[in-house]
């Protein structure tokens, strides 16, 4: 399931193994529980020209199963690039996922045990994101003096909400699931999620900026399911950047 990608990635970080598979702007990493498969060949995916020129990048995860012959099988759709929401399927995003999946299928490992884990490919987006003829102006809701910022790896330049929250402006604001791992350690408190809302009022990307680490991913998933009225500027729909907050109480 796509929504589990980054929660798994956070857990697997402790046992992730870096492998010498990288190009100038793309790197590969294994994330498996327990014992690690031995790499024979780990091709790095090509960075799709459309995604790179649009400034879209980030970590794309492909869940895989490695059989006893060291052959890779893909267990589901690729997810990412983080922090883009799983439901987003724009051409640059789809191209990154497709490229990552193709590379994963070409990977080979030493025969032996059967493994189930993830191959994570990080596409390093250019520092100066560029659009492909799709103007991405944003507006502040209720603010007169916006400041510009960028959605990391999203290829979007937007104007940020200065210190405000968007909760009260949402048409739909799903509540996050309280992660069992967070409950086990009694994690609680407020979590702030930076979101980029598209011209259609749907959330394009969501990234935790404050709050307990074990609560952030569930909050990001909930934020991705939020909906807003399209915001108009001079009669035209525009993107909006802002903050959604969630409070976890034990």
N, C-alpha and C positions, 0 to 999 in steps of 0.2 A: 504494500500500500504506500502510495507516494507520501502521505502525511507522516509516515514513520521515519523517513529518511534521515533527517537531521538529529532526531532523538537517538536513533541507532548510532549515527556517526559520533555523537557526543560520548556515548557509552564506549564505543569501540576505540576511541582515541587512545585509551590507556594501553591497548594492545596493538595499535596500528604499527605497521612496519614500513619505513621509507625504503623505496627501492630505486636504483639508479636508472629511472626511466623518465627522461625529461627532454624537452626542447627549449628553445629560447622563451616561449610564452605558454607552454603546456607542461604540466607535471602529472605523474601518476603515483598513487599510493594504495597499499592494501589495507583493508580493515576487516579483520577476522577475529572471532572469539578463540581464545586458547591457542592451540598450536597453529603455526603459520605455514601455508604451502610454500614450497621452494620454487622460485621463479626460474623458468627456462627462457621465456620470452615475454616481454610486457610492452607491446607497441604503444606509443603515445598517439592519441588521435590528432587528426589534422584540425587546425582552428578554422572553421568555416569563414570564408571571406566576408559573407554578409554579416555574420555575428561580430566579427572582429572590427569591421569598418563602422558598425553601429555602436561599438563600445560595450557590447554585451559579453559578460564573462562571469567567472565564479566557479564554484565547485559543483560538478555534476557527478552523481552517484549511480552506479549500476549494480543491482543485486545479482550475484552470480552463484552458481553451484559448480564446483570442480569435481569431476568424476575420478574414478580410480586410475584412469589413463592420463590424467592431467589436462583433460579437455574441458573447456568452459561452456556452460550453458547459462543463458540469461533468464532470470526468474521473474522479471517484471519490467515495467517501463522505467526508463532512466528518470531521475528526479533532479531538480535544480535547473539552472545554476542559482545557487543561494545568493541573495535572499528572494529570488523570484518565486511567486506562489505556484503551487503544483498545477493549478487549473489553467495557468497561462500557457498558450501554445502559439505565440507569435512566430513568424518565420525564423528570426535569429535564435530564439529559445529552442524551437523544435530542431533546428540544425545542430545546435550544440549537443542535445540529447541523442540525436541520431549518430553523430560522429563518435560520441563516447561509447555508445552501444556497439558500434562496428568495431572499435578498437578492443573492447572487452572480449568479443567473440574470437579475436585473433590471439589472445593471450594463451600461453601454454605453461604448464607447471610439471614438476617431477611426478611421475606416476606413484601411486601409493594410496594414501588415505583419501577419503571424501571430505570436501570442505564446503561450507556455506558461509558467504560473507559478502563483502562489497569491494568493488574497484572504484576508486574516487579519482576523477580527473579534474584538475584545476586549470581553467583557462584564464590567464592573466590579461584582463581587459586593459586597453590603452589608458593612460592617465587622463587623457582629454577625450571623454565620450563624444561621439558624433551621431547625429540623427540621420536617417535615410529619407529626408524630405518630409518627415512627420514632426512638425513643430511641437515641442513639448513644454510650452509655457505652463506655469502653474500659478495659483493665486493663494493668498492667505485668506482664511475665512475669518473675518472680523478684525483683520490687522491692516494698517495702512502702509507700513514700511517693511515689505518682505525682504529677506536676504536669500541669496542663491546658494544652492548646494546640489549634490548629486547623489543618486541612488547607486551605491557601490556595485559596479558590475552590471547595472541595468541599462546603461546607455541613455539615461534620462537626465536632463537638467531641469530642475524644478525650483520653485520658491517655497521656502520652508515656513511652517507655522512656528512663530516664535513663542515657545513656552506654553502653548495652548494644547488642548486635547480635543479629539473629534468624537468622543463617545456620544455626546448629546445630539450630534448631527446625523447619526447613522440611522438608516431605515431598517437595517438588520444588524444585530451585534451578538453573534453566538457566544455563549459562555465557554471558556476552555475547560477541558477535562483535567482534573487534578491528577497529575502523574503519580503512580504508586511509589516510585523512587523518591519523589519529593515528600510524599506523606510519611514515608518511612523515617525520614530525617527531620520531619516537622518543619519543612520549608514553608514559609508564608510571606505575606507582605505584598507590596505593589510591584507590578512589572510594567514597564513602558515599552511599547512597540512602535518603532518608526515605520510608517506606511506610506506608500505611494499609490494614490487612487487614480485610475485611468479616467479618460473622458466619459466612459460609460458608467462611472460610479462604482465599478468593481475594483477591488484591491489588486494591484499589480505585484507589489513586493511588500514584505514584512520582515523586520529585523529587530530583535531585542536590543535595547540600549541600556536599560537598567533593570534591576531585580535579580532574584536568586537564579543562578544558571539552570537549575533543574526545573524551573518554572517557565523559562523563556520559550522553549520550543512549542509547548502546548499553547502558549499565548500567541505565538506566531501563526500557528495553524488556525486558531480561532479568528485572528485578525484577517487572515486570507479569506475567510468566509463572510466577512462583513460587506454590507452594501450601503451605498450613499446615493443621494440625488446627484445627477450630473451638475457640475458647476459651470456656469456660463461667464465668459468674459467678452464683452462687446458682442454678445449674441452667439458666441461660439463656445462649445464645450472644451474645457481645459483640464489638465492634470492638477492634482492637489497633493501636497505633502503635509503630513501631520503626525500626531501621536495618538495612539489608542492605549488606554491604561486598564489593567486588570488587577483586582485585589483578591488575594488568596487568604482566607481566614480559616484557621484550624477549629 
